[in-house]
Every structure is written in structure tokens, then in C-alpha cells.
């Protein structure tokens, strides 16, 4: 079992860069050349959730841990791997 996003046809892992940048753009699978896409909607929802978490907790985060900068770093350190693991890749519709 592979952790992270994989091609729905051949189970080849999708590169990390594809899951973070160029969301919504069509790309080819390295394993089977299938045309794949990663939805922007879910990534946008995750981004809104991260921003909201930061905004609500920013004044309560301890200054000894870096204050707002420390909270930002913590959210990025936790959210980046989580967004990668929960990313879903789908076949691009033939248009």
C-alpha cells in the first residue's frame, strides 16, 4: 500500500510537486501515460481551513514558541504532509 496520491489506473505514485503546484492542470502519469488532474476545490478548502485555524489561534499561541511565526511554521509543518496524503488524483475527462 502506497502512502499519498497514486494514479487510479496503474497505482504509480504522483510526484509531490504535482500535488502542491499547478492544481487543476492536466498532467500525464509517469507509469501509464494516463491523463490525470487534481481538483482545485479540495485544495482550496484545505487552504481556507489552515488560514482559519491560524487566524483563530494566532493571539493565543505562546510567545515562547515563536508567537505568530511559530504558529505559522507549525501549521505548515503539519498541513503540508496531511494535504499530500489526502490528495485525490482522478482521470481527466476526455474533452
N, CA, C and O atoms as a GROMACS GRO file, in nm:
protein
  380
    1UNK      N    1   0.084  -0.118   0.000
    1UNK     CA    2   0.000   0.000   0.000
    1UNK      C    3   0.088   0.124   0.000
    1UNK      O    4   0.176   0.139   0.084
    2UNK      N    5   0.063   0.212  -0.094
    2UNK     CA    6   0.139   0.335  -0.108
    2UNK      C    7   0.072   0.447  -0.030
    2UNK      O    8  -0.050   0.462  -0.033
    3UNK      N    9   0.152   0.524   0.040
    3UNK     CA   10   0.100   0.641   0.111
    3UNK      C   11   0.108   0.759   0.016
    3UNK      O   12   0.210   0.780  -0.050
    4UNK      N   13   0.002   0.835   0.010
    4UNK     CA   14  -0.001   0.951  -0.078
    4UNK      C   15  -0.078   0.922  -0.204
    4UNK      O   16  -0.128   0.811  -0.224
    5UNK      N   17  -0.089   1.021  -0.291
    5UNK     CA   18  -0.169   1.008  -0.412
    5UNK      C   19  -0.104   0.916  -0.516
    5UNK      O   20   0.017   0.917  -0.535
    6UNK      N   21  -0.188   0.837  -0.581
    6UNK     CA   22  -0.142   0.746  -0.686
    6UNK      C   23  -0.234   0.756  -0.807
    6UNK      O   24  -0.347   0.804  -0.797
    7UNK      N   25  -0.184   0.710  -0.920
    7UNK     CA   26  -0.262   0.706  -1.043
    7UNK      C   27  -0.375   0.604  -1.025
    7UNK      O   28  -0.351   0.494  -0.976
    8UNK      N   29  -0.497   0.639  -1.063
    8UNK     CA   30  -0.608   0.545  -1.047
    8UNK      C   31  -0.600   0.424  -1.141
    8UNK      O   32  -0.669   0.325  -1.117
    9UNK      N   33  -0.518   0.430  -1.246
    9UNK     CA   34  -0.508   0.318  -1.339
    9UNK      C   35  -0.394   0.223  -1.305
    9UNK      O   36  -0.413   0.101  -1.307
   10UNK      N   37  -0.275   0.277  -1.273
   10UNK     CA   38  -0.159   0.189  -1.257
   10UNK      C   39  -0.098   0.194  -1.117
   10UNK      O   40   0.000   0.125  -1.092
   11UNK      N   41  -0.153   0.274  -1.028
   11UNK     CA   42  -0.104   0.289  -0.890
   11UNK      C   43   0.038   0.344  -0.881
   11UNK      O   44   0.107   0.323  -0.780
   12UNK      N   45   0.083   0.415  -0.984
   12UNK     CA   46   0.213   0.482  -0.979
   12UNK      C   47   0.200   0.606  -0.891
   12UNK      O   48   0.102   0.680  -0.904
   13UNK      N   49   0.297   0.631  -0.802
   13UNK     CA   50   0.287   0.749  -0.716
   13UNK      C   51   0.294   0.879  -0.797
   13UNK      O   52   0.366   0.889  -0.896
   14UNK      N   53   0.217   0.977  -0.752
   14UNK     CA   54   0.218   1.110  -0.815
   14UNK      C   55   0.323   1.193  -0.744
   14UNK      O   56   0.325   1.195  -0.620
   15UNK      N   57   0.410   1.263  -0.817
   15UNK     CA   58   0.514   1.344  -0.753
   15UNK      C   59   0.457   1.451  -0.661
   15UNK      O   60   0.350   1.506  -0.686
   16UNK      N   61   0.529   1.479  -0.553
   16UNK     CA   62   0.486   1.576  -0.453
   16UNK      C   63   0.457   1.712  -0.516
   16UNK      O   64   0.358   1.776  -0.480
   17UNK      N   65   0.541   1.755  -0.607
   17UNK     CA   66   0.523   1.886  -0.671
   17UNK      C   67   0.390   1.899  -0.742
   17UNK      O   68   0.330   2.007  -0.742
   18UNK      N   69   0.343   1.792  -0.802
   18UNK     CA   70   0.214   1.794  -0.871
   18UNK      C   71   0.098   1.813  -0.775
   18UNK      O   72  -0.007   1.866  -0.813
   19UNK      N   73   0.114   1.770  -0.652
   19UNK     CA   74   0.006   1.779  -0.554
   19UNK      C   75   0.000   1.916  -0.486
   19UNK      O   76  -0.098   1.947  -0.419
   20UNK      N   77   0.103   1.997  -0.502
   20UNK     CA   78   0.108   2.126  -0.434
   20UNK      C   79   0.099   2.243  -0.531
   20UNK      O   80   0.048   2.349  -0.495
   21UNK      N   81   0.149   2.227  -0.653
   21UNK     CA   82   0.152   2.336  -0.751
   21UNK      C   83   0.076   2.292  -0.874
   21UNK      O   84   0.063   2.172  -0.901
   22UNK      N   85   0.026   2.385  -0.948
   22UNK     CA   86  -0.046   2.360  -1.074
   22UNK      C   87  -0.172   2.277  -1.053
   22UNK      O   88  -0.203   2.191  -1.136
   23UNK      N   89  -0.244   2.301  -0.946
   23UNK     CA   90  -0.368   2.229  -0.922
   23UNK      C   91  -0.469   2.265  -1.029
   23UNK      O   92  -0.478   2.380  -1.070
   24UNK      N   93  -0.543   2.167  -1.075
   24UNK     CA   94  -0.643   2.189  -1.178
   24UNK      C   95  -0.589   2.174  -1.319
   24UNK      O   96  -0.666   2.173  -1.415
   25UNK      N   97  -0.459   2.164  -1.333
   25UNK     CA   98  -0.399   2.146  -1.466
   25UNK      C   99  -0.381   1.998  -1.495
   25UNK      O  100  -0.351   1.918  -1.405
   26UNK      N  101  -0.398   1.964  -1.619
   26UNK     CA  102  -0.387   1.825  -1.663
   26UNK      C  103  -0.239   1.788  -1.676
   26UNK      O  104  -0.158   1.868  -1.721
   27UNK      N  105  -0.204   1.665  -1.634
   27UNK     CA  106  -0.068   1.614  -1.650
   27UNK      C  107  -0.074   1.464  -1.679
   27UNK      O  108  -0.178   1.401  -1.662
   28UNK      N  109   0.039   1.409  -1.723
   28UNK     CA  110   0.045   1.267  -1.758
   28UNK      C  111   0.108   1.186  -1.646
   28UNK      O  112   0.198   1.231  -1.577
   29UNK      N  113   0.057   1.065  -1.630
   29UNK     CA  114   0.112   0.972  -1.532
   29UNK      C  115   0.248   0.923  -1.581
   29UNK      O  116   0.266   0.898  -1.700
   30UNK      N  117   0.343   0.909  -1.489
   30UNK     CA  118   0.475   0.858  -1.525
   30UNK      C  119   0.472   0.709  -1.559
   30UNK      O  120   0.556   0.661  -1.635
   31UNK      N  121   0.376   0.637  -1.503
   31UNK     CA  122   0.372   0.493  -1.521
   31UNK      C  123   0.298   0.448  -1.646
   31UNK      O  124   0.344   0.358  -1.716
   32UNK      N  125   0.182   0.509  -1.675
   32UNK     CA  126   0.098   0.458  -1.784
   32UNK      C  127   0.056   0.566  -1.884
   32UNK      O  128  -0.020   0.536  -1.976
   33UNK      N  129   0.103   0.687  -1.870
   33UNK     CA  130   0.070   0.800  -1.958
   33UNK      C  131  -0.078   0.836  -1.958
   33UNK      O  132  -0.124   0.901  -2.052
   34UNK      N  133  -0.152   0.797  -1.856
   34UNK     CA  134  -0.291   0.839  -1.844
   34UNK      C  135  -0.295   0.989  -1.816
   34UNK      O  136  -0.203   1.043  -1.755
   35UNK      N  137  -0.399   1.055  -1.861
   35UNK     CA  138  -0.416   1.198  -1.837
   35UNK      C  139  -0.486   1.216  -1.703
   35UNK      O  140  -0.599   1.169  -1.685
   36UNK      N  141  -0.420   1.284  -1.610
   36UNK     CA  142  -0.468   1.298  -1.473
   36UNK      C  143  -0.487   1.445  -1.438
   36UNK      O  144  -0.434   1.534  -1.504
   37UNK      N  145  -0.565   1.469  -1.333
   37UNK     CA  146  -0.586   1.604  -1.283
   37UNK      C  147  -0.613   1.596  -1.132
   37UNK      O  148  -0.666   1.497  -1.082
   38UNK      N  149  -0.574   1.702  -1.062
   38UNK     CA  150  -0.601   1.714  -0.919
   38UNK      C  151  -0.693   1.834  -0.902
   38UNK      O  152  -0.662   1.944  -0.948
   39UNK      N  153  -0.805   1.812  -0.837
   39UNK     CA  154  -0.908   1.915  -0.821
   39UNK      C  155  -0.858   2.033  -0.738
   39UNK      O  156  -0.787   2.014  -0.639
   40UNK      N  157  -0.896   2.152  -0.778
   40UNK     CA  158  -0.862   2.272  -0.701
   40UNK      C  159  -0.954   2.290  -0.581
   40UNK      O  160  -0.913   2.348  -0.480
   41UNK      N  161  -1.075   2.240  -0.589
   41UNK     CA  162  -1.174   2.262  -0.485
   41UNK      C  163  -1.132   2.212  -0.349
   41UNK      O  164  -1.142   2.284  -0.250
   42UNK      N  165  -1.086   2.089  -0.343
   42UNK     CA  166  -1.046   2.032  -0.215
   42UNK      C  167  -0.923   2.104  -0.159
   42UNK      O  168  -0.915   2.130  -0.039
   43UNK      N  169  -0.829   2.137  -0.246
   43UNK     CA  170  -0.710   2.210  -0.202
   43UNK      C  171  -0.748   2.348  -0.150
   43UNK      O  172  -0.691   2.396  -0.052
   44UNK      N  173  -0.843   2.412  -0.215
   44UNK     CA  174  -0.889   2.543  -0.169
   44UNK      C  175  -0.955   2.535  -0.032
   44UNK      O  176  -0.934   2.621   0.053
   45UNK      N  177  -1.034   2.431  -0.013
   45UNK     CA  178  -1.099   2.411   0.117
   45UNK      C  179  -0.995   2.387   0.226
   45UNK      O  180  -1.007   2.441   0.337
   46UNK      N  181  -0.893   2.307   0.196
   46UNK     CA  182  -0.787   2.283   0.294
   46UNK      C  183  -0.712   2.412   0.325
   46UNK      O  184  -0.676   2.436   0.440
   47UNK      N  185  -0.688   2.495   0.225
   47UNK     CA  186  -0.622   2.623   0.247
   47UNK      C  187  -0.703   2.717   0.335
   47UNK      O  188  -0.649   2.783   0.423
   48UNK      N  189  -0.833   2.721   0.310
   48UNK     CA  190  -0.922   2.804   0.393
   48UNK      C  191  -0.921   2.754   0.537
   48UNK      O  192  -0.920   2.834   0.630
   49UNK      N  193  -0.922   2.623   0.555
   49UNK     CA  194  -0.918   2.565   0.689
   49UNK      C  195  -0.789   2.601   0.762
   49UNK      O  196  -0.792   2.635   0.880
   50UNK      N  197  -0.675   2.594   0.691
   50UNK     CA  198  -0.547   2.629   0.753
   50UNK      C  199  -0.544   2.777   0.791
   50UNK      O  200  -0.499   2.813   0.900
   51UNK      N  201  -0.592   2.863   0.702
   51UNK     CA  202  -0.594   3.007   0.730
   51UNK      C  203  -0.684   3.037   0.849
   51UNK      O  204  -0.647   3.116   0.937
   52UNK      N  205  -0.801   2.976   0.853
   52UNK     CA  206  -0.895   2.998   0.964
   52UNK      C  207  -0.835   2.952   1.095
   52UNK      O  208  -0.848   3.020   1.197
   53UNK      N  209  -0.768   2.838   1.094
   53UNK     CA  210  -0.702   2.788   1.215
   53UNK      C  211  -0.597   2.888   1.262
   53UNK      O  212  -0.591   2.920   1.381
   54UNK      N  213  -0.516   2.936   1.170
   54UNK     CA  214  -0.414   3.035   1.206
   54UNK      C  215  -0.479   3.160   1.265
   54UNK      O  216  -0.437   3.209   1.370
   55UNK      N  217  -0.582   3.210   1.199
   55UNK     CA  218  -0.646   3.334   1.240
   55UNK      C  219  -0.709   3.323   1.379
   55UNK      O  220  -0.702   3.417   1.458
   56UNK      N  221  -0.771   3.209   1.409
   56UNK     CA  222  -0.838   3.192   1.537
   56UNK      C  223  -0.741   3.167   1.653
   56UNK      O  224  -0.771   3.201   1.767
   57UNK      N  225  -0.624   3.108   1.623
   57UNK     CA  226  -0.531   3.069   1.730
   57UNK      C  227  -0.415   3.166   1.744
   57UNK      O  228  -0.343   3.158   1.844
   58UNK      N  229  -0.394   3.256   1.652
   58UNK     CA  230  -0.274   3.339   1.647
   58UNK      C  231  -0.250   3.420   1.774
   58UNK      O  232  -0.134   3.437   1.813
   59UNK      N  233  -0.354   3.471   1.838
   59UNK     CA  234  -0.335   3.552   1.958
   59UNK      C  235  -0.314   3.468   2.083
   59UNK      O  236  -0.265   3.519   2.185
   60UNK      N  237  -0.349   3.342   2.077
   60UNK     CA  238  -0.337   3.254   2.194
   60UNK      C  239  -0.211   3.168   2.192
   60UNK      O  240  -0.180   3.102   2.291
   61UNK      N  241  -0.139   3.167   2.081
   61UNK     CA  242  -0.019   3.083   2.070
   61UNK      C  243   0.093   3.142   2.154
   61UNK      O  244   0.117   3.263   2.147
   62UNK      N  245   0.162   3.060   2.233
   62UNK     CA  246   0.264   3.112   2.326
   62UNK      C  247   0.378   3.186   2.255
   62UNK      O  248   0.431   3.140   2.154
   63UNK      N  249   0.415   3.300   2.310
   63UNK     CA  250   0.526   3.378   2.255
   63UNK      C  251   0.658   3.303   2.269
   63UNK      O  252   0.749   3.322   2.188
   64UNK      N  253   0.668   3.218   2.371
   64UNK     CA  254   0.791   3.140   2.391
   64UNK      C  255   0.815   3.042   2.277
   64UNK      O  256   0.928   3.000   2.254
   65UNK      N  257   0.712   3.006   2.206
   65UNK     CA  258   0.724   2.912   2.093
   65UNK      C  259   0.734   2.984   1.959
   65UNK      O  260   0.727   2.921   1.854
   66UNK      N  261   0.751   3.115   1.965
   66UNK     CA  262   0.769   3.192   1.843
   66UNK      C  263   0.651   3.278   1.805
   66UNK      O  264   0.654   3.344   1.701
   67UNK      N  265   0.547   3.279   1.884
   67UNK     CA  266   0.431   3.362   1.854
   67UNK      C  267   0.366   3.325   1.723
   67UNK      O  268   0.349   3.207   1.692
   68UNK      N  269   0.328   3.426   1.645
   68UNK     CA  270   0.258   3.402   1.520
   68UNK      C  271   0.345   3.332   1.417
   68UNK      O  272   0.296   3.250   1.339
   69UNK      N  273   0.474   3.362   1.415
   69UNK     CA  274   0.565   3.296   1.321
   69UNK      C  275   0.577   3.148   1.356
   69UNK      O  276   0.574   3.062   1.268
   70UNK      N  277   0.589   3.118   1.485
   70UNK     CA  278   0.596   2.979   1.529
   70UNK      C  279   0.469   2.902   1.495
   70UNK      O  280   0.476   2.786   1.454
   71UNK      N  281   0.354   2.966   1.511
   71UNK     CA  282   0.227   2.903   1.476
   71UNK      C  283   0.219   2.876   1.327
   71UNK      O  284   0.176   2.769   1.285
   72UNK      N  285   0.262   2.973   1.246
   72UNK     CA  286   0.263   2.955   1.101
   72UNK      C  287   0.350   2.836   1.061
   72UNK      O  288   0.309   2.752   0.980
   73UNK      N  289   0.468   2.830   1.117
   73UNK     CA  290   0.561   2.719   1.086
   73UNK      C  291   0.499   2.586   1.129
   73UNK      O  292   0.508   2.487   1.055
   74UNK      N  293   0.438   2.583   1.245
   74UNK     CA  294   0.374   2.460   1.294
   74UNK      C  295   0.260   2.416   1.202
   74UNK      O  296   0.249   2.298   1.169
   75UNK      N  297   0.176   2.510   1.161
   75UNK     CA  298   0.065   2.476   1.071
   75UNK      C  299   0.118   2.424   0.938
   75UNK      O  300   0.065   2.326   0.886
   76UNK      N  301   0.219   2.488   0.882
   76UNK     CA  302   0.276   2.440   0.756
   76UNK      C  303   0.339   2.303   0.774
   76UNK      O  304   0.322   2.216   0.688
   77UNK      N  305   0.410   2.281   0.883
   77UNK     CA  306   0.476   2.152   0.907
   77UNK      C  307   0.375   2.038   0.922
   77UNK      O  308   0.404   1.925   0.885
   78UNK      N  309   0.260   2.067   0.976
   78UNK     CA  310   0.157   1.965   0.993
   78UNK      C  311   0.070   1.953   0.868
   78UNK      O  312   0.037   1.842   0.825
   79UNK      N  313   0.033   2.065   0.809
   79UNK     CA  314  -0.062   2.065   0.698
   79UNK      C  315  -0.003   2.015   0.567
   79UNK      O  316  -0.074   1.948   0.492
   80UNK      N  317   0.122   2.044   0.538
   80UNK     CA  318   0.179   2.001   0.411
   80UNK      C  319   0.175   1.850   0.394
   80UNK      O  320   0.127   1.802   0.292
   81UNK      N  321   0.224   1.773   0.492
   81UNK     CA  322   0.213   1.627   0.476
   81UNK      C  323   0.067   1.578   0.473
   81UNK      O  324   0.034   1.484   0.400
   82UNK      N  325  -0.019   1.641   0.553
   82UNK     CA  326  -0.159   1.599   0.554
   82UNK      C  327  -0.227   1.625   0.420
   82UNK      O  328  -0.304   1.541   0.373
   83UNK      N  329  -0.201   1.739   0.360
   83UNK     CA  330  -0.262   1.768   0.230
   83UNK      C  331  -0.209   1.673   0.124
   83UNK      O  332  -0.283   1.632   0.034
   84UNK      N  333  -0.082   1.636   0.133
   84UNK     CA  334  -0.025   1.542   0.037
   84UNK      C  335  -0.090   1.405   0.050
   84UNK      O  336  -0.125   1.343  -0.050
   85UNK      N  337  -0.106   1.357   0.173
   85UNK     CA  338  -0.164   1.225   0.196
   85UNK      C  339  -0.311   1.221   0.155
   85UNK      O  340  -0.358   1.119   0.104
   86UNK      N  341  -0.384   1.330   0.175
   86UNK     CA  342  -0.527   1.329   0.145
   86UNK      C  343  -0.561   1.373   0.003
   86UNK      O  344  -0.679   1.378  -0.033
   87UNK      N  345  -0.462   1.404  -0.077
   87UNK     CA  346  -0.487   1.446  -0.216
   87UNK      C  347  -0.541   1.329  -0.297
   87UNK      O  348  -0.490   1.218  -0.289
   88UNK      N  349  -0.645   1.357  -0.375
   88UNK     CA  350  -0.704   1.256  -0.462
   88UNK      C  351  -0.678   1.295  -0.607
   88UNK      O  352  -0.704   1.408  -0.649
   89UNK      N  353  -0.627   1.198  -0.682
   89UNK     CA  354  -0.598   1.219  -0.823
   89UNK      C  355  -0.708   1.148  -0.903
   89UNK      O  356  -0.747   1.036  -0.868
   90UNK      N  357  -0.756   1.213  -1.007
   90UNK     CA  358  -0.858   1.149  -1.090
   90UNK      C  359  -0.820   1.158  -1.237
   90UNK      O  360  -0.737   1.241  -1.276
   91UNK      N  361  -0.882   1.074  -1.317
   91UNK     CA  362  -0.860   1.079  -1.460
   91UNK      C  363  -0.924   1.204  -1.515
   91UNK      O  364  -1.036   1.240  -1.477
   92UNK      N  365  -0.853   1.272  -1.604
   92UNK     CA  366  -0.908   1.392  -1.666
   92UNK      C  367  -1.014   1.350  -1.768
   92UNK      O  368  -0.996   1.252  -1.840
   93UNK      N  369  -1.122   1.423  -1.773
   93UNK     CA  370  -1.227   1.390  -1.869
   93UNK      C  371  -1.178   1.418  -2.010
   93UNK      O  372  -1.110   1.518  -2.036
   94UNK      N  373  -1.212   1.329  -2.100
   94UNK     CA  374  -1.171   1.345  -2.240
   94UNK      C  375  -1.258   1.452  -2.304
   94UNK      O  376  -1.377   1.431  -2.327
   95UNK      N  377  -1.197   1.568  -2.333
   95UNK     CA  378  -1.274   1.673  -2.398
   95UNK      C  379  -1.209   1.714  -2.525
   95UNK      O  380  -1.260   1.802  -2.595
   0.00000   0.00000   0.00000
